[in-house]
């Protein structure tokens, strides 16, 4: 811990005393080096870390006790890994077409059952000589080739007599009972939406959490070994992880999005009490408890806090724990710093093991393959493919003095010591226009600006293609240390509007983006408990207008009627333009700008411009090399000109004196960047902006924090509450000189060739839905279309000292 603490102090020394002046990028971690994440927090992990595969979610001990088994549910890897408990060495990796959460041994220790996730089956392995050997699989339902599963197996539990397997069918809202001798589903029982975890008590009662609801279903076995529902226990919003105490009298249930752990009396089927697990101040959202373990005496509860990157330690009372000898009082004793996004815990006789889904943090992409080489699926250079997990080994008992020190490290790493100051005086802004674009990195767009830290070799869209992006950055400030909180758009649009992504979003996104789960299958389970920026604006009574964000076309029975649009979020839909097109790469951003400009002219005439406008301007996503579609350069030029026209219109109106634009990408997944895979493009535009280089750390939730302060609305999570608002970037005197948009030299109507290899490859990509295409393949096609004579680049990761020297 000594090196980690020193590096943590060095980080804050280089960053400056004031949180708002931080300038460091996320830093790669090697061994015990300090890590800072694009989410704006740092890691200072205790214990000994072992590297494992892509996005692990589950851990169980082997029957012998000297091996750990984890289940990988990542974009790059799904399947099983076996780890030597003492050395941390991976002794076996077994790939599966799909996997999600479920991992269970038979009680005789000879058979291992593993969820097949999207494959709608359970894999059955023999366990011999500390290795898993595939025997066969147990189908839950017929599955069409190349179609998403309809059941999606999640949590598993084996009956005490090894005759039955209980399977949470996450997409079917049911518990399947599998007779293991015949390998047939013999019973299905209804649960509330998205069943997640399954546990069995010593008296053979089966409990299932409903991730998309607020209940745990309790099923009892009847005389013929079938189940019937005994109770449906309301435990809190989005219950996920389940843990029974030793005698089965208490069931602990995490509620990730509400920072609570319910304690259920299983005999009476009711909640005894709730343990609160919030950050120390601010909104009660952002700890994300999602994994559980009990001390060997049953008196201490350990809780994996995914977004605190910590393990919370609770001392339990005898009443709460169900253990007569417990002498606690249901209080939070402290927290232990661990890796990025802990997802599961395992307590053994001598150690506490922590599984970290995202592991050691963001890092650079290694050298990519040459364009003429075949790209393997699950490429580790893609941002989701980089998220390799870790296992941390801690002592089973931690001394109070050590826990106090650990708790201080957690507070420092999460910026909890940086209490937000009262709102500074901003310029007299009355209107915020928030524009969310699609998936570009800094180097792709602004890498040629010499005043910033760019790599021209990685440039995709030079000034001739994006003159307005370049001119706006030069006049209103160049941010070369802006990072997206998200890896991909499924998280990015939520991070950009809610300052938080639920554990559902984080855990299902890798499967959705690797075609192992329907990416559009998300209902209320994906909703942050405190809502979105527009909910805060509505609660404040502010006027609001939405253009395309969370939008979709409305089906019409009359093909001659113009297409109309709606927002899929009900509160936002009432404030949404029906004419502004949602994501569709066949529609030009000029058409979107035309709709906005027409409405803006009306607001100018009536003097009623909304206080907050949210706009999705997606054309820079491009259509790759798809035949008949516009070239990537044409897409970007179209997007660039639309942005320039919108800014010009405001700058030539009376609203220029009290309006500020925030323009960002929802994520940076679509290309390389020499600083970090999350670094992206940010533009802040107003009559009060300082020009020049703004070389300070800023991320998505810092931008949201700034918008919230300007509008005077409530914060949404710990990430914007403890954020770094951009208070210092504005001057006191306005420059009201209008901005004149620039026409790109690149033609906006240039089309892709129809006969090239990349054109044919692009036909296999789904480019009609946001981020539905394989992004690594898409990026290579895009590079070859733009730079046919240059090899596809690698990226270089900057060290802490290199970045510090830039300052």
Residue, then its C-alpha position, 0 to 999 in steps of 0.5 A: x500500500x505504500x507505493x499506492x499511497x505515494x502515487x495517490x498523493x502524487x496524483x493530487x499534487x500534479x492535479x492541483x489543490x482544487x478539484x476543478x483544476x485537475x489536468x491528468x488523463x486516466x493513467x494506465x496501471x502496471x502492477x501497483x501503480x495508481x490508476x485514475x479512471x475516465x469516470x473521474x475517480x481513482x483506484x487505490x486497491x488494497x490486497x494482492x491483485x490477480x489478472x483474469x479475463x474480460x468482465x467477470x461477474x461470478x466466483x465460486x470455490x472448487x470442491x477442493x478449495x484450492x481453486x477459484x472459478x469465475x464466469x466471464x461475461x465480457x464483450x471479448x470473452x465469455x466462458x469459464x476460468x479456473x484460477x489457482x487460489x494461492x498463486x493467482x495463476x489462470x490454470x484453465x480457460x474454457x470459452x463458451x458462445x454465451x455466459x451470464x452469472x450462473x455458476x454452480x457445483x453439484x454437492x458431490x463436487x463432480x459436476x459443474x453447471x454454467x450458464x449459457x446466457x444467450x444460447x438458452x442452455x446450461x453447460x454441464x462439465x465434469x470436474x476432475x483433477x481440478x479441471x473442467x471438461x465439457x460433458x454436454x449441454x441442457x437446452x432450456x428452449x429451442x433457439x434459432x441460429x443467429x437469433x438472440x435467445x429468449x430465455x437467457x440463463x442467469x443465476x443457478x442453484x443445485x438442489x441438495x440432493x443433486x437431482x434438480x437445477x434451478x435456473x433464473x431465465x432472465x429474459x423470460x421472467x421465470x424460474x426453470x426447474x431442470x430434472x438433471x437425470x433426464x436433462x429436461x425442464x419439468x416446471x416453470x414458475x413465474x417471477x417478476x421481470x428479469x430474474x437474476x440470482x437464485x439461492x437455496x436455503x437449508x430447508x430447501x426453499x428457493x429464492x429468486x431476485x427480480x432485477x427488473x422489479x422490487x421483489x424476491x420470490x420464495x418457492x417451496x418444494x411440494x411432496x412430489x419435488x415440484x415447487x410452488x410459490x410461497x411468497x413474493x417479498x418486496x425488498x426494494x428497487x432492482x434486487x440483484x445479489x442474494x446471500x443466505x446466512x449459515x442457518x438460512x434464517x436471513x436472506x441479504x438482498x442488494x438493491x444496486x440503484x438505490x444503495x440498499x441491502x434488504x435483510x429478510x427474515x426467511x421464516x416470516x418472509x418479510x424484510x426485517x431491516x434495510x442497511x443504507x449504503x450511500x456515498x457520504x454526501x449528495x444524491x443517494x445514487x452511485x455506490x451500486x451495491x451488487x455483491x455480498x459475503x458474510x464473515x465466518x462468524x456470520x456477524x459482519x457483512x461485506x458488500x461489493x460497491x461497484x461504483x465506489x470501487x470498494x467493499x463496504x463492511x457492516x457490523x450486524x446485530x444479533x437480530x439482523x444477522x440471525x446469529x445470537x453471538x453477534x454483538x454489533x449494531x447494524x452500522x457501516x464500519x468502513x470501506x476497503x478500496x478494491x479494483x474497478x467495478x467489483x461485482x462479486x465476493x467470496x469468503x473462505x476460512x482465511x481470505x476474502x476474494x473480490x472480483x472486479x469486473x473492469x479490473x485495473x482501469x482504462x488503458x491504451x490500445x496495443x498495436x492493431x493488426x494490419x488492414x489486410x489481416x483477418x480481424x478475429x472476433x473479440x479483438x482486445x483493442x476495442x474499448x469493451x475488449x480492454x476491460x479485463x477483470x482482476x481478483x483481489x485477495x484480502x485477509x478474512x479479518x481486517x484490523x480496525x486501524x487498517x480499516x480506518x486507513x482503507x476508508x480514508x483511501x476510498x474517500x480520497x479516491x472517490x473525491x469525497x474529501x472535495x466537498x462541493x463549494x457553493x455555486x460560483x457566479x457564472x455569466x448571466x446564462x439563461x439558456x443551455x443547448x446541450x448537443x450529444x454526438x456519436x463516438x469520435x475520439x479527440x485525435x480523429x477530429x482535432x489531432x491536427x491542432x498544434x496547440x493541443x496534445x494531438x497525434x496527426x497520424x491518427x486524424x480521420x477528419x482534417x480541417x477541410x472536412x470539419x472546419x467548424x469543429x476546428x474553428x469553434x475549438x480555436x475561438x472558444x477553447x480547446x479541451x484536450x483532456x476531455x474523457x467520456x465516462x462510457x465505453x459505448x453508446x448504450x452507457x454513453x447516452x445514459x451517462x450523458x443525461x443521468x450521470x449514472x449507469x445502473x448495474x443492469x446497463x454495465x453488466x448486459x452491455x458487453x453481451x449486447x455489443x457482441x451480439x449475445x443479447x438483444x441490445x434493445x431489451x431494456x425497460x425500467x430495469x435500466x432506469x437510474x433511480x433519480x432519473x435524467x437531466x430533463x427530470x431535474x429540469x421539469x422538477x425545477x419548472x424549467x422550460x425544455x425542448x428535446x431534439x432526437x435524444x432517446x428518439x425513435x420514429x412513430x409508425x404510421x398507417x399512411x405511407x404518404x404522411x411525413x415521418x413523426x418522432x417520439x422519445x422513448x422516455x415518457x417524461x421527455x416525450x412531452x417536450x420532444x420535437x415531432x419533426x426532428x429525426x432520430x438516429x438514422x444514417x440515411x437522413x442528413x444532419x442538414x435536415x436535422x439542423x433545418x428543423x431546429x433552425x425553424x423552431x429556433x426562429x419561432x422562439x426568437x419571434x416569440x421570445x420564449x427560447x427554452x431554458x434547456x435544449x437537448x439535441x442528438x446530432x449523430x451524423x459523425x457516426x458515419x455509415x462506414x464503407x456501405x455501398x450507396x451510403x455517403x462516405x465517412x468524410x461526407x457524413x462528418x462534413x454534414x455533421x460539421x456544417x449542421x453544428x456550425x449553422x446552429x451556432x451561427x443562428x444563436x450568435x446572430x440572435x438576441x439569445x447570444x448574450x445569455x446562451x451557452x452550448x455544450x457539445x460532446x460525444x456520448x462515447x469515444x469507441x469508434x477509433x484510436x487515440x494516443x492518450x486514452x481510448x475514452x478521450x473525446x471531443x468537447x466544445x463549450x461555446x458562448x460569448x463569455x468563453x476563454x479562447x486557447x488551450x484548456x488543458x485540464x481533466x474534464x469528463x461527461x459528468x463534469x459537463x453535466x455538473x456545469x449544466x446543473x449549476x447554471x440551471x440551478x437543478x439538482x445533482x443526479x449521482x455522486x459523479x456529478x455531485x463530486x464533479x469538477x464544474x467548468x466554472x473557470x473557463x468563462x470571462x466576465x465580459x462578453x464578446x458578442x461577435x457572431x460566429x459565421x459557419x464555414x462550408x467544408x471543402x469536402x462534398x456532402x453528397x460523396x458516395x461510397x464505391x459499390x464494388x470494393x471489398x470494404x463496401x461488401x464488408x459494410x453490407x454485413x454491418x448493422x448501421x441502422x441502429x446505434x452501435x449495432x455494428x461490430x465496432x472493430x471491423x467498422x473502425x478498420x473499414x473507416x480507416x481504409x476509406x479515409x487513409x487507403x495508403x496508410x497502415x491502421x495505427x496503434x496507440x501509445x499510452x502516456x505515462x503519469x510523468x509524461x502527462x505531468x510534464x505537459x503541464 
